[in-house]
């Protein structure tokens, strides 16, 4: 998103959906599928979770993505829109709800 500056809080790093090209990029870094892929009962793929966070997230004062150059498409596109200057996932959903209800 234009003009968005990530503060590296890590709030948005909750096991993103993985698409075929994402999986290939991550495998090209040397990871094996069984090390990082979680499949739901519909066979949708996500990064595995580590205590509620994406397995590739290194938490700390400044969060760090271990696979930043090969991060999934959804991570590259996030946030797709910011209506109230917050990039926290729960607030984006709230914005979208308000927008759909024409309350913004
Ligand atoms: S792949 Fe990287 S940027 Fe995407 S959720 Fe995981 S830690 Fe965050």
Backbone and ligand atoms as CSV (ligand in chain L), in Angstrom:
chain,resi,resn,atom,element,x,y,z
A,1,UNK,N,N,0.832,-1.183,0.000
A,1,UNK,CA,C,0.000,0.000,0.000
A,1,UNK,C,C,0.878,1.248,0.000
A,2,UNK,N,N,0.520,2.211,-0.839
A,2,UNK,CA,C,1.268,3.457,-0.963
A,2,UNK,C,C,1.244,4.225,0.370
A,3,UNK,N,N,2.358,4.833,0.716
A,3,UNK,CA,C,2.477,5.666,1.923
A,3,UNK,C,C,2.358,4.897,3.243
A,4,UNK,N,N,2.287,3.605,3.190
A,4,UNK,CA,C,2.213,2.834,4.433
A,4,UNK,C,C,3.621,2.520,4.922
A,5,UNK,N,N,3.905,2.827,6.184
A,5,UNK,CA,C,5.213,2.513,6.758
A,5,UNK,C,C,5.003,1.492,7.872
A,6,UNK,N,N,5.551,0.308,7.674
A,6,UNK,CA,C,5.416,-0.763,8.660
A,6,UNK,C,C,6.270,-0.429,9.882
A,7,UNK,N,N,5.673,-0.528,11.082
A,7,UNK,CA,C,6.416,-0.236,12.319
A,7,UNK,C,C,6.997,-1.515,12.916
A,8,UNK,N,N,6.799,-2.616,12.221
A,8,UNK,CA,C,7.345,-3.912,12.626
A,8,UNK,C,C,6.886,-4.335,14.017
A,9,UNK,N,N,5.618,-4.166,14.278
A,9,UNK,CA,C,5.067,-4.611,15.561
A,9,UNK,C,C,4.743,-6.104,15.516
A,10,UNK,N,N,4.551,-6.650,14.323
A,10,UNK,CA,C,4.251,-8.079,14.179
A,10,UNK,C,C,2.784,-8.418,14.378
A,11,UNK,N,N,1.949,-7.436,14.646
A,11,UNK,CA,C,0.526,-7.707,14.934
A,11,UNK,C,C,-0.204,-8.448,13.825
A,12,UNK,N,N,0.252,-8.285,12.599
A,12,UNK,CA,C,-0.480,-8.887,11.482
A,12,UNK,C,C,0.048,-10.280,11.123
A,13,UNK,N,N,1.061,-10.776,11.798
A,13,UNK,CA,C,1.708,-12.031,11.391
A,13,UNK,C,C,1.072,-13.260,12.025
A,14,UNK,N,N,-0.125,-13.586,11.542
A,14,UNK,CA,C,-0.856,-14.755,12.036
A,14,UNK,C,C,-1.074,-15.737,10.894
A,15,UNK,N,N,-0.150,-16.625,10.674
A,15,UNK,CA,C,-0.284,-17.726,9.724
A,15,UNK,C,C,-1.072,-17.386,8.462
A,16,UNK,N,N,-0.463,-16.683,7.536
A,16,UNK,CA,C,-1.166,-16.310,6.308
A,16,UNK,C,C,-1.437,-17.491,5.393
A,17,UNK,N,N,-2.436,-17.310,4.555
A,17,UNK,CA,C,-2.743,-18.291,3.517
A,17,UNK,C,C,-1.557,-18.375,2.568
A,18,UNK,N,N,-1.258,-19.572,2.101
A,18,UNK,CA,C,-0.161,-19.788,1.154
A,18,UNK,C,C,-0.718,-20.295,-0.168
A,19,UNK,N,N,-0.259,-19.689,-1.246
A,19,UNK,CA,C,-0.627,-20.152,-2.573
A,19,UNK,C,C,0.576,-20.856,-3.192
A,20,UNK,N,N,0.336,-21.532,-4.327
A,20,UNK,CA,C,1.384,-22.360,-4.940
A,20,UNK,C,C,2.726,-21.643,-5.079
A,21,UNK,N,N,2.685,-20.426,-5.626
A,21,UNK,CA,C,3.943,-19.696,-5.838
A,21,UNK,C,C,4.609,-19.334,-4.512
A,22,UNK,N,N,3.799,-19.063,-3.495
A,22,UNK,CA,C,4.370,-18.775,-2.171
A,22,UNK,C,C,5.151,-19.989,-1.681
A,23,UNK,N,N,4.526,-21.142,-1.814
A,23,UNK,CA,C,5.146,-22.379,-1.330
A,23,UNK,C,C,6.456,-22.638,-2.078
A,24,UNK,N,N,6.444,-22.420,-3.374
A,24,UNK,CA,C,7.673,-22.640,-4.165
A,24,UNK,C,C,8.778,-21.677,-3.732
A,25,UNK,N,N,8.427,-20.398,-3.535
A,25,UNK,CA,C,9.443,-19.417,-3.104
A,25,UNK,C,C,10.058,-19.820,-1.775
A,26,UNK,N,N,9.219,-20.263,-0.847
A,26,UNK,CA,C,9.724,-20.626,0.480
A,26,UNK,C,C,10.576,-21.896,0.388
A,27,UNK,N,N,10.135,-22.849,-0.414
A,27,UNK,CA,C,10.933,-24.074,-0.599
A,27,UNK,C,C,12.290,-23.755,-1.222
A,28,UNK,N,N,12.313,-22.750,-2.106
A,28,UNK,CA,C,13.590,-22.369,-2.722
A,28,UNK,C,C,14.594,-21.818,-1.712
A,29,UNK,N,N,14.098,-21.432,-0.534
A,29,UNK,CA,C,15.015,-20.989,0.530
A,29,UNK,C,C,15.598,-22.180,1.288
A,30,UNK,N,N,15.073,-23.382,1.011
A,30,UNK,CA,C,15.598,-24.576,1.657
A,30,UNK,C,C,14.655,-25.205,2.672
A,31,UNK,N,N,13.476,-24.626,2.854
A,31,UNK,CA,C,12.504,-25.203,3.796
A,31,UNK,C,C,11.760,-26.353,3.135
A,32,UNK,N,N,11.426,-27.375,3.944
A,32,UNK,CA,C,10.622,-28.494,3.441
A,32,UNK,C,C,9.155,-28.211,3.773
A,33,UNK,N,N,8.258,-28.651,2.870
A,33,UNK,CA,C,6.827,-28.383,3.073
A,33,UNK,C,C,6.345,-28.774,4.469
A,34,UNK,N,N,6.780,-29.942,4.935
A,34,UNK,CA,C,6.293,-30.410,6.236
A,34,UNK,C,C,6.765,-29.517,7.393
A,35,UNK,N,N,7.771,-28.699,7.142
A,35,UNK,CA,C,8.275,-27.813,8.199
A,35,UNK,C,C,7.449,-26.543,8.347
A,36,UNK,N,N,6.746,-26.126,7.280
A,36,UNK,CA,C,6.078,-24.825,7.386
A,36,UNK,C,C,4.625,-24.783,6.928
A,37,UNK,N,N,4.119,-25.872,6.349
A,37,UNK,CA,C,2.741,-25.819,5.836
A,37,UNK,C,C,1.747,-26.469,6.787
A,38,UNK,N,N,0.669,-25.744,7.039
A,38,UNK,CA,C,-0.475,-26.290,7.750
A,38,UNK,C,C,-1.618,-26.387,6.739
A,39,UNK,N,N,-2.306,-27.513,6.684
A,39,UNK,CA,C,-3.451,-27.690,5.784
A,39,UNK,C,C,-4.716,-27.823,6.607
A,40,UNK,N,N,-5.734,-27.059,6.235
A,40,UNK,CA,C,-7.002,-27.212,6.950
A,40,UNK,C,C,-7.790,-28.365,6.328
A,41,UNK,N,N,-8.988,-28.616,6.832
A,41,UNK,CA,C,-9.731,-29.778,6.334
A,41,UNK,C,C,-10.287,-29.591,4.921
A,42,UNK,N,N,-10.139,-28.395,4.339
A,42,UNK,CA,C,-10.501,-28.185,2.929
A,42,UNK,C,C,-9.255,-28.199,2.048
A,43,UNK,N,N,-8.117,-28.543,2.653
A,43,UNK,CA,C,-6.819,-28.600,1.974
A,43,UNK,C,C,-6.277,-27.211,1.590
A,44,UNK,N,N,-6.789,-26.164,2.236
A,44,UNK,CA,C,-6.194,-24.836,2.066
A,44,UNK,C,C,-4.891,-24.812,2.852
A,45,UNK,N,N,-3.910,-24.100,2.333
A,45,UNK,CA,C,-2.594,-24.109,2.975
A,45,UNK,C,C,-2.277,-22.763,3.630
A,46,UNK,N,N,-1.622,-22.861,4.790
A,46,UNK,CA,C,-1.242,-21.694,5.593
A,46,UNK,C,C,0.148,-21.966,6.142
A,47,UNK,N,N,0.812,-20.903,6.644
A,47,UNK,CA,C,2.045,-21.189,7.371
A,47,UNK,C,C,1.655,-21.798,8.710
A,48,UNK,N,N,2.519,-22.635,9.232
A,48,UNK,CA,C,2.243,-23.214,10.549
A,48,UNK,C,C,2.235,-22.109,11.592
A,49,UNK,N,N,1.633,-22.432,12.687
A,49,UNK,CA,C,1.443,-21.489,13.775
A,49,UNK,C,C,2.393,-21.844,14.927
A,50,UNK,N,N,2.941,-20.819,15.562
A,50,UNK,CA,C,3.774,-21.049,16.745
A,50,UNK,C,C,3.243,-20.139,17.849
A,51,UNK,N,N,2.534,-20.719,18.774
A,51,UNK,CA,C,1.914,-19.977,19.879
A,51,UNK,C,C,1.045,-18.815,19.390
A,52,UNK,N,N,0.307,-19.054,18.327
A,52,UNK,CA,C,-0.610,-18.038,17.818
A,52,UNK,C,C,-0.016,-17.116,16.770
A,53,UNK,N,N,1.258,-17.310,16.452
A,53,UNK,CA,C,1.933,-16.451,15.477
A,53,UNK,C,C,2.473,-17.284,14.337
A,54,UNK,N,N,2.687,-16.637,13.218
A,54,UNK,CA,C,3.284,-17.328,12.072
A,54,UNK,C,C,4.645,-17.917,12.472
A,55,UNK,N,N,4.909,-19.113,12.004
A,55,UNK,CA,C,6.154,-19.796,12.360
A,55,UNK,C,C,7.406,-19.025,11.901
A,56,UNK,N,N,7.255,-18.157,10.923
A,56,UNK,CA,C,8.410,-17.414,10.419
A,56,UNK,C,C,8.645,-16.082,11.128
A,57,UNK,N,N,7.803,-15.771,12.077
A,57,UNK,CA,C,7.937,-14.493,12.782
A,57,UNK,C,C,8.941,-14.609,13.926
A,58,UNK,N,N,9.889,-13.680,13.957
A,58,UNK,CA,C,10.792,-13.563,15.107
A,58,UNK,C,C,10.303,-12.359,15.890
A,59,UNK,N,N,9.780,-12.627,17.079
A,59,UNK,CA,C,9.212,-11.534,17.880
A,59,UNK,C,C,10.303,-10.834,18.662
A,60,UNK,N,N,10.039,-9.610,19.047
A,60,UNK,CA,C,10.997,-8.802,19.802
A,60,UNK,C,C,10.560,-7.370,19.694
A,61,UNK,N,N,11.409,-6.428,20.120
A,61,UNK,CA,C,11.031,-5.012,20.016
A,61,UNK,C,C,10.646,-4.676,18.587
A,62,UNK,N,N,11.441,-5.184,17.663
A,62,UNK,CA,C,11.129,-5.043,16.238
A,62,UNK,C,C,10.920,-6.442,15.677
A,63,UNK,N,N,9.702,-6.732,15.255
A,63,UNK,CA,C,9.414,-8.049,14.694
A,63,UNK,C,C,10.194,-8.235,13.398
A,64,UNK,N,N,10.534,-9.493,13.116
A,64,UNK,CA,C,11.305,-9.766,11.909
A,64,UNK,C,C,10.764,-11.019,11.231
A,65,UNK,N,N,10.628,-10.942,9.922
A,65,UNK,CA,C,10.182,-12.099,9.150
A,65,UNK,C,C,11.422,-12.861,8.675
A,66,UNK,N,N,11.498,-14.145,9.031
A,66,UNK,CA,C,12.678,-14.951,8.662
A,66,UNK,C,C,12.777,-15.210,7.169
A,67,UNK,N,N,11.651,-15.020,6.464
A,67,UNK,CA,C,11.662,-15.290,5.019
A,67,UNK,C,C,11.264,-14.048,4.238
A,68,UNK,N,N,11.639,-12.895,4.738
A,68,UNK,CA,C,11.119,-11.631,4.200
A,68,UNK,C,C,11.188,-11.545,2.674
A,69,UNK,N,N,12.304,-11.908,2.084
A,69,UNK,CA,C,12.427,-11.763,0.622
A,69,UNK,C,C,11.517,-12.731,-0.128
A,70,UNK,N,N,11.095,-13.791,0.546
A,70,UNK,CA,C,10.236,-14.790,-0.097
A,70,UNK,C,C,8.861,-14.851,0.570
A,71,UNK,N,N,8.507,-13.824,1.321
A,71,UNK,CA,C,7.257,-13.866,2.084
A,71,UNK,C,C,6.051,-14.037,1.152
A,72,UNK,N,N,4.974,-14.618,1.692
A,72,UNK,CA,C,3.778,-14.891,0.880
A,72,UNK,C,C,3.158,-13.630,0.272
A,73,UNK,N,N,2.437,-13.845,-0.802
A,73,UNK,CA,C,1.781,-12.743,-1.508
A,73,UNK,C,C,0.911,-11.911,-0.562
A,74,UNK,N,N,0.166,-12.577,0.282
A,74,UNK,CA,C,-0.752,-11.846,1.163
A,74,UNK,C,C,0.018,-10.921,2.113
A,75,UNK,N,N,1.217,-11.309,2.506
A,75,UNK,CA,C,2.040,-10.460,3.389
A,75,UNK,C,C,2.564,-9.249,2.619
A,76,UNK,N,N,2.844,-9.444,1.338
A,76,UNK,CA,C,3.335,-8.327,0.510
A,76,UNK,C,C,2.227,-7.306,0.273
A,77,UNK,N,N,1.003,-7.767,0.195
A,77,UNK,CA,C,-0.112,-6.880,-0.127
A,77,UNK,C,C,-0.721,-6.220,1.107
A,78,UNK,N,N,-0.413,-6.746,2.251
A,78,UNK,CA,C,-1.032,-6.261,3.490
A,78,UNK,C,C,-0.459,-4.907,3.903
A,79,UNK,N,N,-1.192,-3.947,4.403
A,79,UNK,CA,C,-2.650,-3.897,4.388
A,79,UNK,C,C,-3.140,-3.349,3.054
A,80,UNK,N,N,-4.201,-3.896,2.546
A,80,UNK,CA,C,-4.678,-3.452,1.230
A,80,UNK,C,C,-5.362,-2.097,1.323
A,81,UNK,N,N,-5.902,-1.775,2.490
A,81,UNK,CA,C,-6.480,-0.450,2.673
A,81,UNK,C,C,-6.447,-0.084,4.151
A,82,UNK,N,N,-6.257,1.184,4.408
A,82,UNK,CA,C,-6.245,1.675,5.781
A,82,UNK,C,C,-7.216,2.830,5.864
A,83,UNK,N,N,-8.228,2.635,6.630
A,83,UNK,CA,C,-9.218,3.703,6.726
A,83,UNK,C,C,-9.083,4.510,7.998
A,84,UNK,N,N,-8.502,3.937,9.015
A,84,UNK,CA,C,-8.374,4.711,10.264
A,84,UNK,C,C,-6.920,4.763,10.744
A,85,UNK,N,N,-5.971,4.592,9.834
A,85,UNK,CA,C,-4.539,4.708,10.114
A,85,UNK,C,C,-3.984,3.559,10.957
A,86,UNK,N,N,-4.774,2.552,11.220
A,86,UNK,CA,C,-4.289,1.408,11.980
A,86,UNK,C,C,-4.165,0.201,11.056
A,87,UNK,N,N,-3.079,-0.558,11.206
A,87,UNK,CA,C,-2.910,-1.753,10.369
A,87,UNK,C,C,-3.203,-3.026,11.154
A,88,UNK,N,N,-3.745,-2.904,12.374
A,88,UNK,CA,C,-4.057,-4.098,13.157
A,88,UNK,C,C,-5.208,-4.848,12.492
A,89,UNK,N,N,-5.059,-6.160,12.314
A,89,UNK,CA,C,-6.066,-6.935,11.581
A,89,UNK,C,C,-7.480,-6.731,12.091
A,90,UNK,N,N,-7.655,-6.703,13.405
A,90,UNK,CA,C,-9.008,-6.580,13.939
A,90,UNK,C,C,-9.622,-5.214,13.604
A,91,UNK,N,N,-8.793,-4.195,13.469
A,91,UNK,CA,C,-9.320,-2.871,13.151
A,91,UNK,C,C,-9.602,-2.725,11.658
A,92,UNK,N,N,-8.847,-3.446,10.823
A,92,UNK,CA,C,-9.142,-3.443,9.394
A,92,UNK,C,C,-10.512,-4.067,9.161
A,93,UNK,N,N,-10.772,-5.181,9.833
A,93,UNK,CA,C,-12.057,-5.858,9.682
A,93,UNK,C,C,-13.179,-4.937,10.137
A,94,UNK,N,N,-12.918,-4.207,11.228
A,94,UNK,CA,C,-13.920,-3.287,11.757
A,94,UNK,C,C,-14.202,-2.183,10.744
A,95,UNK,N,N,-13.117,-1.641,10.143
A,95,UNK,CA,C,-13.282,-0.613,9.120
A,95,UNK,C,C,-14.140,-1.122,7.968
A,96,UNK,N,N,-13.822,-2.349,7.527
A,96,UNK,CA,C,-14.537,-2.898,6.379
A,96,UNK,C,C,-16.020,-3.058,6.714
A,97,UNK,N,N,-16.292,-3.489,7.930
A,97,UNK,CA,C,-17.677,-3.643,8.364
A,97,UNK,C,C,-18.392,-2.294,8.314
A,98,UNK,N,N,-17.731,-1.282,8.851
A,98,UNK,CA,C,-18.354,0.049,8.865
A,98,UNK,C,C,-18.539,0.573,7.452
A,99,UNK,N,N,-17.527,0.312,6.611
A,99,UNK,CA,C,-17.606,0.790,5.238
A,99,UNK,C,C,-18.799,0.138,4.525
A,100,UNK,N,N,-18.949,-1.172,4.721
A,100,UNK,CA,C,-20.056,-1.876,4.079
A,100,UNK,C,C,-21.409,-1.379,4.573
A,101,UNK,N,N,-21.436,-0.927,5.790
A,101,UNK,CA,C,-22.691,-0.421,6.354
A,101,UNK,C,C,-22.864,1.076,6.072
A,102,UNK,N,N,-21.919,1.642,5.302
A,102,UNK,CA,C,-21.953,3.094,5.011
A,102,UNK,C,C,-21.927,3.923,6.290
A,103,UNK,N,N,-21.157,3.445,7.256
A,103,UNK,CA,C,-21.082,4.177,8.525
A,103,UNK,C,C,-19.826,5.035,8.610
A,104,UNK,N,N,-18.962,4.967,7.595
A,104,UNK,CA,C,-17.744,5.811,7.608
A,104,UNK,C,C,-17.925,7.013,6.732
L,1,LIG,S1,S,5.564,-14.897,6.427
L,1,LIG,FE1,FE,6.670,-13.237,7.411
L,1,LIG,S2,S,5.491,-11.378,6.968
L,1,LIG,FE2,FE,4.171,-13.144,6.551
L,1,LIG,S3,S,3.016,-13.513,8.462
L,1,LIG,FE3,FE,4.845,-14.800,8.518
L,1,LIG,S4,S,6.387,-13.584,9.620
L,1,LIG,FE4,FE,4.762,-12.176,8.943
